[in-house]
């Protein structure tokens, strides 16, 4: 390990001293009782282990995580070992089984999310051990909207952790009813129309997954819209769309099935081999769709998609309407600074738009995908503008755009 220089040590000490001073001032301000809480809600933590302990506890879990990390354990191994230790009450004694189960699952999720998002606290609203109509117990996870912050893989892994906890706690498997399976099929499609899910799942995939889930994926209502067919189900307390549950099932279990299966196999978790068949179901549906596409190939037309405009928040600018001539044109490719996820915009376009779009600005886009972050790329199409004197100019640089900015009458093409 490289030793820190004295100068660097002094620098970090100064930072810590100043941070402590800020916290001290904030604590005094909070004690006046003018805020919802009388303490600072963001505790200090120096590493992942510290963040997890401060976020969800229990006291002492940070030391366990550090020991496992120092032993060279992989992240998933750390997760399941810590979960196991909580259930065995090695870290802290928790008498209530339900509380023990909940704490174990939340800690596992906190480790996977690096303790930096609210998902372990707000993404799971509650975890219950419920009883069905035959008085058989089962584990139920209530997901809320903030579970989105965890990401698909981690949200799905949360269900895997819950199943591990279920087995260790001798809680029977969840058995979905036909009504509950149908409810998810209807609900996921409704939610997708409203919010847009990443993965275009088929009804067969949803049915198959819900049939095989060993724990119940439930959730709080997140939308005002209600299901119309599968209503008033005994074990589902709301008719409204449960966004968190839809996200975990669709963009978690279904989308990340291959990855989840690999984790289950690596951790020697039984009862998850059914994930392998999801790919077969998806491929089968894909073949049917391809056949339909071939039959209608002669009439293929890319129609405008107004989804990104319909979701807009009041006050936000719209740079181009769906597929409108003169709006942003799309060019596939990657520059060095955009990486795999960002999109490029010509610097001249940024200048022509009066600098409203800057480096890192997030845009909702028509296609592909939902949104993107912007980076400047000068190898793509620049904007074409009409000046006040009637001439049409293709602006090739940000410098030229700034020089002509006052003379621009109309932007003909954004580039």
C-alpha positions in Angstrom: 0.0 0.0 0.0 1.3 3.5 -0.9 1.8 5.7 2.1 0.2 9.1 2.1 2.6 12.0 2.2 2.6 14.4 5.1 1.4 17.2 2.9 -1.6 15.1 1.7 -2.3 14.0 5.3 -2.5 17.6 6.4 -4.7 18.4 3.5 -7.2 15.7 4.4 -7.1 16.6 8.0 -7.9 20.2 7.1 -10.9 19.0 5.0 -12.2 16.9 7.8 -11.8 19.7 10.3 -13.7 22.1 8.1 -16.4 19.5 7.4 -16.8 18.9 11.2 -17.2 22.6 11.7 -19.9 22.8 9.0 -21.7 19.9 10.7 -21.4 21.6 14.1 -23.0 24.8 12.7 -25.7 22.7 10.9 -26.6 20.8 14.1 -27.0 24.0 16.1 -29.2 25.4 13.3 -31.3 22.3 13.3 -31.8 22.3 17.1 -33.8 25.5 16.7 -36.6 23.4 15.5 -37.4 25.3 12.3 -36.9 22.2 10.1 -38.8 18.9 9.9 -36.0 17.2 11.8 -33.9 18.6 14.7 -30.7 16.8 13.5 -28.7 16.7 10.3 -30.0 13.8 8.3 -26.9 13.2 6.2 -24.3 11.5 8.6 -20.7 11.4 7.7 -19.2 8.2 6.5 -15.6 7.5 5.3 -16.2 4.3 3.2 -18.8 1.9 1.9 -19.0 0.0 5.2 -19.5 3.3 7.1 -22.2 4.4 4.7 -24.1 1.2 5.0 -24.0 1.3 8.8 -25.1 4.9 8.9 -27.8 4.3 6.3 -29.6 1.2 7.5 -27.5 -0.2 10.4 -27.2 -2.3 12.5 -24.3 -1.0 14.7 -21.2 -3.1 14.0 -22.0 -4.1 10.5 -19.4 -1.7 9.1 -16.6 -3.7 10.9 -17.9 -7.0 9.4 -18.0 -5.5 5.9 -14.4 -4.2 6.2 -13.1 -7.5 7.4 -14.8 -9.3 4.5 -13.4 -6.7 2.0 -9.9 -7.1 3.4 -10.2 -10.9 3.0 -10.7 -10.2 -0.8 -14.3 -11.3 -0.9 -16.3 -10.3 -3.9 -19.2 -7.9 -3.5 -21.9 -10.6 -3.8 -20.1 -12.8 -1.4 -19.9 -9.9 1.1 -23.7 -9.3 0.7 -24.7 -12.8 1.4 -22.2 -13.3 4.2 -23.4 -10.1 6.0 -27.1 -11.1 5.4 -26.3 -14.5 6.9 -24.6 -13.0 9.9 -27.6 -10.7 10.6 -30.0 -13.6 10.4 -27.7 -15.7 12.7 -27.7 -12.7 15.1 -23.9 -12.6 15.0 -23.7 -8.8 14.5 -26.6 -7.8 16.7 -29.4 -9.5 18.5 -32.8 -8.9 17.0 -35.6 -10.9 18.6 -38.4 -10.4 16.0 -38.0 -12.6 12.9 -39.8 -10.1 10.7 -37.5 -7.3 11.9 -34.5 -9.5 11.4 -35.6 -10.4 7.9 -36.2 -6.8 7.0 -32.9 -5.6 8.3 -31.0 -8.3 6.4 -32.6 -7.5 3.1 -32.1 -3.7 3.5 -28.5 -4.1 4.5 -27.9 -6.4 1.4 -29.4 -3.8 -0.9 -27.4 -1.0 0.8 -24.2 -2.8 0.1 -25.1 -3.4 -3.5 -26.0 0.3 -4.0 -22.7 1.4 -2.3 -24.8 3.2 0.4 -25.2 6.2 -1.9 -28.8 6.1 -2.9 -32.1 6.1 -1.0 -33.3 2.8 -2.4 -32.6 0.6 0.7 -34.7 3.0 2.8 -37.3 4.4 0.4 -37.2 1.9 -2.4 -38.6 -0.8 -0.1 -41.5 0.6 1.9 -42.0 -2.5 4.0 -41.2 -6.2 4.2 -43.8 -8.4 5.7 -44.3 -12.1 6.5 -47.9 -12.6 5.4 -50.3 -15.5 5.4 -52.3 -16.8 2.5 -55.9 -18.2 2.5 -54.5 -21.5 3.7 -52.7 -19.9 6.6 -49.3 -20.6 4.9 -46.7 -17.9 5.5 -44.8 -16.2 2.7 -42.4 -13.3 2.3 -43.8 -10.1 0.7 -41.6 -7.2 -0.4 -43.3 -3.8 -0.9 -41.4 -1.8 -3.5 -41.9 2.0 -4.1 -40.8 4.3 -6.9 -37.3 5.1 -5.5 -36.3 1.5 -6.1 -35.5 2.8 -9.7 -32.4 4.4 -8.3 -31.0 1.0 -7.4 -30.8 0.0 -11.1 -32.3 -3.1 -12.7 -29.7 -5.6 -11.6 -29.6 -4.6 -7.9 -33.4 -4.3 -7.7 -33.6 -7.9 -9.1 -30.8 -9.0 -6.7 -32.9 -7.7 -3.9 -35.5 -10.4 -4.7 -32.7 -13.0 -4.8 -31.5 -11.8 -1.4 -35.0 -12.0 -0.1 -35.3 -15.6 -1.2 -32.0 -16.5 0.5 -33.4 -14.8 3.7 -36.7 -16.7 3.3 -34.9 -20.1 3.0 -32.6 -19.3 6.0 -35.6 -18.3 8.0 -37.7 -21.4 7.0 -40.5 -19.3 5.5 -42.5 -21.2 2.8 -42.5 -20.1 -0.8 -45.0 -17.6 -2.2 -47.5 -19.1 -4.6 -49.1 -16.6 -7.0 -52.8 -17.0 -7.8 -54.1 -16.7 -11.4 -55.6 -13.4 -10.5 -52.2 -12.1 -9.2 -50.5 -13.3 -12.4 -53.1 -11.6 -14.6 -52.8 -8.4 -12.5 -49.1 -8.2 -13.2 -49.6 -8.7 -16.9 -52.2 -5.9 -17.0 -50.3 -3.7 -14.7 -46.9 -3.8 -16.3 -48.4 -2.9 -19.7 -50.3 0.0 -18.2 -47.2 1.3 -16.4 -45.2 1.0 -19.5 -47.7 3.2 -21.4 -47.5 5.8 -18.7 -43.9 5.9 -17.7 -42.0 3.8 -20.3 -40.1 0.7 -19.1 -36.7 -0.2 -20.5 -37.6 -3.8 -21.4 -40.4 -4.6 -23.8 -41.5 -7.8 -22.1 -44.2 -10.1 -23.4 -47.2 -11.4 -21.6 -45.8 -14.9 -21.5 -42.6 -13.7 -19.9 -44.5 -11.9 -17.2 -46.8 -14.8 -16.5 -43.9 -17.3 -16.3 -41.8 -15.1 -14.0 -44.7 -14.4 -11.5 -45.6 -18.1 -11.5 -42.1 -19.0 -10.4 -41.3 -16.2 -7.9 -40.5 -17.6 -4.5 -41.3 -14.3 -2.7 -44.1 -11.8 -3.4 -43.2 -8.7 -5.3 -45.8 -6.2 -4.1 -45.8 -2.4 -3.8 -47.4 0.9 -2.9 -49.5 2.7 -5.5 -47.4 5.2 -7.5 -49.9 6.3 -10.2 -53.5 7.5 -10.2 -54.5 5.1 -13.0 -56.2 1.9 -11.9 -56.3 -1.6 -13.4 -59.6 -2.5 -15.0 -59.6 -6.3 -15.1 -57.8 -7.7 -12.1 -59.3 -5.6 -9.3 -60.0 -6.1 -5.6 -57.6 -9.0 -5.2 -57.4 -10.3 -1.6 -53.6 -10.0 -1.3 -53.2 -6.7 -3.3 -54.6 -3.8 -1.3 -54.8 -1.3 -4.2 -56.3 -1.2 -7.7 -53.8 1.5 -8.6 -50.6 0.9 -10.5 -47.7 -0.2 -8.3 -44.8 1.4 -10.1 -42.0 -0.1 -7.9 -43.3 -3.6 -8.3 -43.5 -3.2 -12.1 -40.0 -1.9 -12.2 -38.5 -4.7 -10.2 -40.4 -7.4 -12.2 -39.9 -6.0 -15.7 -36.6 -4.0 -15.6 -35.2 -6.2 -12.9 -36.1 -9.9 -13.0 -37.0 -10.0 -16.7 -34.4 -7.7 -18.2 -31.5 -9.0 -16.0 -32.5 -12.6 -15.9 -29.2 -14.0 -17.4 -27.1 -11.9 -15.0 -29.3 -12.9 -12.1 -29.0 -16.6 -13.0 -25.3 -16.3 -13.1 -25.2 -14.7 -9.6 -27.6 -17.4 -8.3 -25.3 -20.1 -9.7 -22.1 -18.5 -8.4 -23.6 -18.2 -4.9 -25.1 -21.7 -5.2 -28.6 -20.6 -4.6 -31.2 -23.2 -5.5 -34.6 -22.7 -7.1 -33.6 -20.0 -9.7 -32.9 -22.2 -12.8 -36.2 -21.1 -14.2 -34.6 -17.8 -15.1 -32.8 -19.6 -17.9 -36.1 -20.4 -19.7 -37.1 -16.7 -19.8 -34.6 -16.2 -22.6 -36.2 -19.0 -24.6 -39.7 -17.4 -24.1 -38.3 -14.0 -25.2 -36.6 -15.5 -28.3 -39.8 -17.4 -29.2 -41.8 -14.1 -29.0 -39.0 -12.4 -31.0 -39.3 -14.9 -33.8 -43.1 -14.4 -34.0 -42.5 -10.6 -34.1 -39.9 -11.0 -36.8 -42.2 -13.1 -38.9 -44.9 -10.4 -38.5 -42.3 -7.7 -39.4 -41.3 -9.6 -42.6 -44.9 -9.9 -43.7 -45.4 -6.1 -43.3 -42.0 -5.0 -44.4 -43.3 -3.3 -47.5 -45.4 -0.9 -45.3 -42.7 -0.1 -42.6 -42.8 3.6 -41.7 -41.1 5.2 -38.7 -43.8 7.3 -37.2 -43.2 10.3 -34.9 -43.1 9.4 -31.2 -44.5 12.2 -29.0 -43.8 10.4 -25.7 -40.8 12.7 -24.8 -42.9 15.8 -25.3 -46.0 14.6 -23.4 -43.9 13.9 -20.3 -42.4 17.4 -20.3 -42.5 19.5 -17.1 -44.0 23.0 -17.5 -41.4 25.6 -18.2 -38.8 23.3 -19.9 -37.9 24.3 -23.5 -38.8 22.1 -26.5 -36.0 22.2 -29.1 -37.8 20.2 -31.6 -41.2 18.5 -32.0 -41.5 14.8 -32.9 -39.7 14.0 -36.2 -40.1 17.7 -37.3 -37.9 18.8 -40.2 -35.3 21.2 -38.9 -35.0 19.5 -35.6 -32.1 17.4 -34.3 -31.1 14.8 -36.8 -29.7 11.5 -35.6 -26.4 10.0 -36.5 -25.2 6.7 -35.1 -21.6 6.5 -33.9 -19.3 7.3 -30.9 -16.8 10.0 -30.3 -14.1 9.7 -27.7 -15.9 12.0 -25.2 -19.4 10.6 -25.5 -18.6 7.1 -24.5 -21.4 4.6 -24.6 -24.2 6.5 -23.0 -23.9 10.2 -24.0 -24.9 11.9 -27.2 -23.0 14.5 -29.2 -24.1 17.9 -30.3 -22.2 20.3 -32.5 -20.6 23.2 -30.5 -22.1 25.6 -33.0 -25.6 24.2 -32.1 -24.9 24.9 -28.5 -23.9 28.5 -29.3 -26.8 29.0 -31.6 -29.2 27.9 -28.8 -27.6 30.7 -26.6 -25.7 28.2 -24.5 -28.8 26.7 -23.0 -27.5 23.2 -23.8 -24.1 22.9 -22.1 -21.8 20.0 -21.5 -23.6 17.5 -19.4 -27.1 18.9 -20.0 -29.7 16.1 -19.9 -32.2 16.0 -22.8 -35.3 13.9 -23.3 -35.2 12.5 -26.8 -37.6 11.0 -29.2 -35.4 8.0 -30.0 -33.4 5.9 -29.4 -34.1 5.4 -25.7 -35.5 8.0 -23.3 -32.9 10.6 -22.5 -29.2 11.4 -22.8 -26.5 13.7 -21.7 -24.8 16.0 -24.1 -21.1 16.3 -25.1 -19.7 18.6 -27.8 -18.7 16.8 -31.0 -17.5 18.9 -34.0 -17.4 16.0 -36.5 -21.1 15.9 -36.9 -23.6 18.1 -38.8 -23.6 21.7 -37.6 -26.7 24.0 -37.7 -28.0 25.9 -40.7 -29.5 29.3 -40.0 -31.2 32.1 -41.9 -29.8 35.6 -41.2 -31.7 38.8 -41.0 -30.3 39.9 -44.4 -31.9 36.8 -46.0 -28.8 34.7 -46.5 -28.6 31.1 -45.4 -25.4 30.0 -43.6 -24.1 26.7 -42.5 -22.3 27.5 -39.2 -19.2 25.4 -38.7 -17.9 26.5 -35.4 -18.9 27.9 -32.0 -16.9 31.0 -32.7 -18.7 31.7 -35.9 -22.0 31.1 -34.2 -21.3 33.6 -31.5 -20.2 36.2 -34.1 -23.5 35.7 -36.1 -25.8 35.2 -33.1 -27.3 38.7 -33.2 -28.0 38.5 -36.9 -29.8 35.1 -36.8 -33.4 35.4 -37.9 -34.3 31.7 -37.9 -32.7 28.3 -37.2 -33.5 26.2 -40.3 -31.7 23.0 -39.1 -30.4 22.3 -35.6 -27.8 19.9 -36.8 
